[in-house]
């Protein structure tokens, strides 16, 4: 996985075809986004740091902006 922008992560998250799962453990929170059981993106929040990751071909899962 590689770093992606927050807007790209939000675009993937807002797609109704994708499902997501969240998990928190102490200071760490992880949100994973799936498309047909395939992990395509995740958000890792650790204390005050937030990072967004996407698979290598995550652009295929973005919805076009109007």
Backbone torsions as a table, in degrees:
resi	resn	phi	psi	omega
1	UNK	NA	151.3	178.8
2	UNK	-129.1	160.8	-179.5
3	UNK	-65.8	138.6	175.3
4	UNK	-129.8	170.2	-179.9
5	UNK	-81.5	156.6	179.9
6	UNK	-60.2	-40.0	-179.2
7	UNK	-63.2	-36.9	177.4
8	UNK	-68.2	-41.2	177.5
9	UNK	-61.7	-44.8	179.1
10	UNK	-62.8	-37.7	177.7
11	UNK	-60.6	-45.5	179.4
12	UNK	-67.1	-42.2	-177.1
13	UNK	-65.2	-35.5	-176.3
14	UNK	-79.9	-5.3	178.8
15	UNK	-75.5	125.7	-177.9
16	UNK	-65.6	-20.0	-179.1
17	UNK	-77.5	-13.9	-176.8
18	UNK	-101.8	144.9	176.0
19	UNK	-110.5	159.3	179.7
20	UNK	-139.1	160.6	-178.6
21	UNK	-139.0	136.3	179.0
22	UNK	-120.7	149.4	-178.5
23	UNK	-145.9	134.3	177.5
24	UNK	-130.8	143.3	-179.1
25	UNK	-145.6	100.3	-178.5
26	UNK	66.5	-121.4	-179.5
27	UNK	-85.0	-10.6	-175.3
28	UNK	-100.3	132.3	176.3
29	UNK	-128.9	133.1	-179.4
30	UNK	-126.6	130.1	174.6
31	UNK	-117.4	122.3	-178.7
32	UNK	-112.7	137.7	179.5
33	UNK	-113.3	131.7	-177.3
34	UNK	-119.3	148.7	170.1
35	UNK	-127.9	109.4	-177.5
36	UNK	52.0	54.9	177.1
37	UNK	70.1	0.1	179.4
38	UNK	-99.1	124.5	178.2
39	UNK	-72.0	120.3	-177.5
40	UNK	-113.5	-23.6	-179.5
41	UNK	-158.0	157.2	174.8
42	UNK	-152.2	153.6	176.9
43	UNK	-118.8	128.3	179.0
44	UNK	-116.2	120.2	178.6
45	UNK	-115.0	116.9	-178.8
46	UNK	-127.4	109.0	-173.8
47	UNK	55.8	-112.1	-179.0
48	UNK	-101.6	2.7	-178.5
49	UNK	-96.6	130.7	176.6
50	UNK	-124.7	127.9	178.4
51	UNK	-130.2	144.6	-178.4
52	UNK	-117.7	133.4	-178.1
53	UNK	-127.1	148.1	175.8
54	UNK	-137.4	156.8	176.9
55	UNK	-69.5	169.8	-174.5
56	UNK	-57.8	-36.1	-179.1
57	UNK	-110.4	41.2	-177.8
58	UNK	-63.7	-22.2	-179.1
59	UNK	-59.9	-25.7	179.2
60	UNK	-66.1	-21.7	-176.2
61	UNK	-97.8	-2.3	178.7
62	UNK	-75.2	143.7	174.6
63	UNK	-93.0	141.2	-178.6
64	UNK	-64.4	139.9	179.4
65	UNK	-86.4	137.9	178.7
66	UNK	-92.0	NA	NA
